[in-house]
Amino acid sequence: MIALKFFIVDDSPTVRAMLSNIIEEEDLGIIAGEAEDGSEVYADVLTENEIDILLIDLLMPNRDGIETVREIAPYFRGKIIMVSQVETKDMIGEAYSLGVEHYITKPINRLEVVSILKKVCDHLLMEKSLHDIQQSLSFLQTHSQKQESEIHYQNIHHPIITQGKNILLELGVIGECGLKDLLDILWVLSCLEKEGIRETPPLKDLYRKVIEKRIGPNISAQKVQKEIKAGEQRIRRAIHQALEHIASLGLTDYTNPTFENYSSRFFDYSQVRMKMLELEGKIHNDTTHSRINIKKFIQALFLEAKGM
């Protein structure tokens, strides 16, 4: 029996937990990932993790379900199920026109969820069986689909991306929130360096180039600004996560190799020290997150990923 993979996107931890429990208790598949906002969902990540079914909330703070589906639908090959308490005909109609398979209403009703998910799972398993038969007859279609699904992230196995991901994991940056943004920035910097541009551009220019890489150059100025703001928030959270990880390592063992190698390269010493004092409960600092030097972190990450 094939275990289908689910990815749940909802800004409510309670809703995500309820849907996860239903899926696992009914033995419908496995939860392969979660996100709290549409701005953290990418078609290439879903494809890489072989997600079969995406459950996505309609209303979310940074990027709503409709906007997210509109962006990923041309590249995501799985099934999409919209979850929301909004039931206006226009919104539901737009969701279906973009390729959404079904619509689950809030508050969550277990019987409704199980009925819809079983229907989608059965349909998907049938499709997979037909696909296996077709694949045994011809590899041409499979090759074409693979090329299309990977069009946005052809650099995923590039050495600088691999090394960058390893460094970020050492720094305690886990999950997709901010991780992909930082890896995309590494790729952009690598491309600029090949063009002879060695100076790090202003951050907004970097973010804009990342957005163009994902979505293409034909994007409205309003959407660019919205994506830049969401991306910067994700990056700040990721770097803050790294700062807290480094500081906790220093508290445990000041001679820890990761702490010694990365604390001064990626952060200002005073900031690391303040975070250590904060973790010890000796000070209460509300400004650490906002004062993070993003550019220094990115420059250090790029140099480390290149092995310099």
LINPE-V79063 format. One record per helix or strand of 2 or more residues. SS is the DSSP state (a for helix, b for strand). FROM is the first residue (numbers start at 1). LEN is the number of residues. Records with the same first field share a line. If there is no record, write none. Layout:
BEGIN
SS = FROM-LEN, FROM-LEN
END
This chain:
BEGIN
b = 4-6, 29-7, 53-5, 79-6, 102-4
a = 13-13, 38-3, 43-6, 65-8, 89-9, 110-28, 140-10, 159-12, 179-16, 203-13, 221-32, 257-10, 269-11, 294-13
END
